[in-house]
Amino acid sequence: MGSTDFSSRFSFLKPGAHPLAFAATVLGAVFSLLLFRHGRLLTFDAYHYCEFAKQFAETWPDRFGNHWPFGYPIAGSLLVRVGAPGYFALVAVSLASLYFLNLLTARLLNDHPSRVWIVLAIATTPIIGAELLGVLTELPFALALMGLVASLAEWPSRRALWASAVWAVVALSIRYAGVIALAALATWLLAQNRPLRSAGRWWEAFFATAIAGLASGGLLFINVIKSGHASGADRGNPEGLGALPSQIVDFGWSVPSALIAGGVRDHFALNAWSGEVIGWLVFSALTALCVLAWFKPCSRASRSLALVALGYCLGMCVLHCIGDFDSLYNARTFLPAVIPLAVLLAERIQRRRVTLLLCAILTGAGLVAAVRGISLEIGGNVQPAMSVLRERLKPTDCVAINDHALAVAAFLSQRTRRTWLNGWDKTWPERFMVVSGKPQNRAGDTAKVDETLRAWTDRLVTSGNYRYLLNQPTLVVIERIDR
């Protein structure tokens, strides 16, 4: 675990868990601000989270979720109800999640001589910066999994038993992949059979697990009633478990995507043997680390870390075989596993210099990613539209947007709605419409607004029912003329 000399010589670098967690969160936020220095951008998922947060500030949902569980936007909506804009409410939820993740990590590594550097390095992981201001669910989901890890490690404590059940339900409320947390809880119950019986707590642990299962089943059943699907939407034709090997390869590629960024995967032909071998090797290394930690634990938390980490990695592959979810090679996929695997690796490495070298490499990768900036190909630059909209918008207005203008939702407290111009006419309730061109590369070079869309807006304006507020080659804003 490192020499005592290092710990004593640099003891001033070992603050308490809370100051360290705060410092790591600030550092992560700085990297994220640098990453998003060109402005706010929203992916498809992030756009809907932002709009849900605004919607749920006015009316509560009538179901557990649709394509996404509603836990994350509901948390954001609580801040919207007290006056926070939807986007910043979700940023606050993500920032709080990062802080508590750092806090849990610091406490799990409490006796590690290099814990300061490890916690700071994790906070600068490239994917964390992208998620923090990208308002996506992986940070709060990672917190739920780490809360589960910490609770499981404290069994058979009564408080830990019930906390584990709560964390499992919380994980499901944030992402449907949270069923993995419930499976991990049930597995842990079986693995802890002897200690639980010795402490006279087996039945209490069983009831806590059963209640978590019933609560999760009840939430999913609400979706079945409302949509006919437990996961809130039709997931398409599943490939079946026969596709598990290819999903494992894809998951393996999520690791360099999350830790290095920069499209490493794109440089390999994934259908070729080299891509498959690399994917398998990475996944095998993760599995070996978890198996080793289970059979030869280094700390009280080693086994719970291994169970949750490996359960998540393998569970995501299985889930993708039985439903159409996001591709597993995305950097987002690996984020929930970053911290438990990093802690397990830190426990295993006995040489301080190796630990510090890995921390330096991870922080360097985060810095390079932050300086490089987020890909501007995510969506068009809608900032010029804000000045003309804000001076005209009423609190109750809703703004129509096309799919390349999703970032409008991050700038406005008012609701927005994705729309298609071929159905647009003066009877629609939205008074404003923003149409953006599609960026052609990560530098944000934007194509002109599609000629079909421009012809449509021209016809609307020519009809006398609308007028241009902004008419640029890459961005158009029109307003209905109320007579």
Secondary structure as GFF3:
##gff-version 3
##sequence-region A 1 483
A	DSSP	alpha_helix	4	9	.	.	.	ID=ss1
A	DSSP	three_ten_helix	11	13	.	.	.	ID=ss2
A	DSSP	alpha_helix	17	35	.	.	.	ID=ss3
A	DSSP	alpha_helix	44	56	.	.	.	ID=ss4
A	DSSP	alpha_helix	71	80	.	.	.	ID=ss5
A	DSSP	alpha_helix	86	108	.	.	.	ID=ss6
A	DSSP	alpha_helix	115	123	.	.	.	ID=ss7
A	DSSP	alpha_helix	126	132	.	.	.	ID=ss8
A	DSSP	alpha_helix	138	153	.	.	.	ID=ss9
A	DSSP	alpha_helix	158	174	.	.	.	ID=ss10
A	DSSP	three_ten_helix	176	178	.	.	.	ID=ss11
A	DSSP	alpha_helix	179	191	.	.	.	ID=ss12
A	DSSP	alpha_helix	193	198	.	.	.	ID=ss13
A	DSSP	alpha_helix	202	227	.	.	.	ID=ss14
A	DSSP	three_ten_helix	241	243	.	.	.	ID=ss15
A	DSSP	alpha_helix	244	259	.	.	.	ID=ss16
A	DSSP	three_ten_helix	264	267	.	.	.	ID=ss17
A	DSSP	alpha_helix	273	295	.	.	.	ID=ss18
A	DSSP	alpha_helix	302	322	.	.	.	ID=ss19
A	DSSP	alpha_helix	331	348	.	.	.	ID=ss20
A	DSSP	alpha_helix	352	372	.	.	.	ID=ss21
A	DSSP	three_ten_helix	376	378	.	.	.	ID=ss22
A	DSSP	alpha_helix	383	390	.	.	.	ID=ss23
A	DSSP	beta_strand	398	401	.	.	.	ID=ss24
A	DSSP	three_ten_helix	403	405	.	.	.	ID=ss25
A	DSSP	alpha_helix	408	411	.	.	.	ID=ss26
A	DSSP	beta_strand	415	418	.	.	.	ID=ss27
A	DSSP	three_ten_helix	421	423	.	.	.	ID=ss28
A	DSSP	beta_strand	432	436	.	.	.	ID=ss29
A	DSSP	alpha_helix	451	462	.	.	.	ID=ss30
A	DSSP	beta_strand	466	471	.	.	.	ID=ss31
A	DSSP	beta_strand	475	480	.	.	.	ID=ss32
###
